[in-house]
Amino acid sequence: MPHVVTDACTACRYTECVAICPVDCFHAADDRLYIDPDGCIDCAACVPVCPVKAIVDAFDLATGSEELIALNRQRSRELPVIDGKSAPLPTAEARRQSLNP
């Protein structure tokens, strides 16, 4: 089962996960990232490097959050691949602090 970017990524778009990913399965929107579930090799390298803990194994999604798998699949087909580290959004630090008090 693939890993999934959750809504915790919104307003952050940290890319430490992208830099460590051995395959090109991350896709970037203006406000967050998405994982292509068909490209994800389930290595979990991205999970511990996310500063906002926005990436989870699909098996570990909270009940009622299963739609995030379909959302990641859909958006990854619509958005360009991001294959390198870039600067986080200007709102990222405040968002990180609000998620990790």
C-alpha positions in Angstrom: 0.0 0.0 0.0 1.4 3.4 -0.9 2.2 6.4 1.3 -0.1 9.4 1.2 0.4 13.1 1.6 -2.3 14.4 4.1 -3.8 17.8 4.5 -1.0 18.7 7.0 1.1 19.5 4.0 -1.2 22.4 3.0 0.5 25.8 3.4 3.9 24.1 4.0 5.2 22.3 1.0 8.4 21.2 2.6 10.4 19.1 0.1 12.7 17.1 2.3 10.6 14.2 1.3 11.2 14.8 -2.4 14.9 15.0 -1.9 15.1 11.6 -0.3 12.6 9.8 -2.5 14.3 7.2 -4.7 11.6 7.4 -7.3 9.8 10.4 -8.9 6.4 10.0 -7.2 5.9 13.5 -5.7 3.8 16.1 -7.6 3.6 19.8 -6.6 0.6 22.1 -6.4 0.9 25.7 -5.5 0.0 24.9 -1.8 1.1 21.3 -1.2 2.5 18.0 -2.5 0.9 14.8 -3.5 2.2 11.2 -4.0 1.4 9.2 -7.0 0.3 5.9 -5.4 1.2 4.0 -8.6 4.7 5.3 -8.5 5.3 5.0 -4.8 7.5 2.0 -4.0 6.5 2.1 -0.3 10.0 2.5 1.0 8.9 5.0 3.7 12.0 7.1 3.4 9.9 10.2 3.2 8.0 9.7 6.4 10.6 10.6 9.0 11.9 13.6 7.1 8.6 15.5 6.9 8.7 18.4 9.4 4.9 18.4 9.7 4.3 14.6 9.7 2.1 15.0 6.6 3.1 11.6 5.0 1.5 8.4 6.3 1.2 4.8 5.1 -2.3 4.4 3.6 -2.9 1.7 6.1 -2.4 4.2 8.9 -4.9 6.8 7.6 -7.5 7.9 10.2 -10.9 6.4 9.7 -12.8 8.5 7.2 -9.6 9.8 5.5 -9.4 7.0 2.9 -10.4 9.5 0.2 -6.9 11.0 0.5 -5.6 8.0 -1.5 -7.9 8.9 -4.4 -7.1 12.6 -4.1 -3.4 11.9 -4.2 -3.9 9.7 -7.3 -6.0 12.3 -9.1 -3.8 15.3 -8.3 -0.6 13.5 -9.1 -2.0 12.8 -12.6 -2.8 16.5 -13.1 0.3 18.1 -11.6 4.0 18.1 -12.6 6.6 15.9 -11.0 8.8 17.6 -8.5 12.2 15.8 -8.3 14.3 18.1 -6.2 14.3 20.1 -3.0 12.9 23.6 -3.2 12.1 26.4 -0.6 9.0 25.8 1.5 6.1 28.2 1.3 6.4 31.5 3.2 3.6 30.1 5.5 5.4 26.9 6.2 7.1 27.8 9.5 3.9 29.1 11.1 2.0 26.1 9.8 4.6 23.7 11.3 4.4 25.4 14.6 0.6 25.2 14.7 0.7 21.5 13.9 3.6 20.7 16.3 3.0 22.9 19.3 
